[in-house]
């Protein structure tokens, strides 16, 4: 697998985990947003926050790998 593709997969995995945790927490607490734009569950802010979290964690993970 190309080395440039691994960080992308890692970032997608982080984003998927974030979305899954957000969905589960919303179901458990019964707090679905009224203005949800995506799949009736997620707002634009949720997706942007997930994107920022995945970029930061991917950058941190790659940096940590290079320091070893």
N, C-alpha and C positions, 0 to 999 in steps of 0.2 A: 504494500500500500504506500502511495506517495506520502512523504513527510508533510507536505503542505495540506493534505486532506485530513490528517489526524486532528488538528486543532478545530477544524470545522465540525467534525463529528463530535468532538468533546463539547463544543459550544451548543450544538443541537441537543445533545443529551442533557446538558444543564438546563436549557430552555424547556425541554419536555418535562423534566422533573419539577421545575418551577410551576409550570402550567398545571401539572397533575396535583401538586400540593395545594395550589390555589383553588382548584375545582373541589377537591376533597374537603378543604376547610370551609368553603362556601356551602357545601351540602350539609356538613355536620352542624354548622352554626345557623343554617337556614337564612342566610343573608345574600340572596341573589340580587345583583344590581338591577335597577329598573331600566336604566339606559344602556344595557349591554348590547354591543354592536356585533360581536362575533360569537356565533353559536348560542346566543341567548344567555351566555354566562360571563364572558370577558369584555371588559371595556378597553378602549385604546390605551389608557394609562396602565392597565395590567400588562398588556403586551409590550409596551415600551419599557416598563420596569423590568420585565423578564428579559428583554433584549439587553438592557444595560447590565443586569446581574450576570448574564451569560458571557458578555464581553469581558467584564472585569474578572470573573473567575477563570475564564480561558486564558486571559493574559497572565494572571497570577500563576496558573498551572504551568504554562509554557516557560515562564521566567524561572520557576522553581526547578523545572527539569534541566534547564541550561546551567544552573548553578551547581548541580551535583557533579 
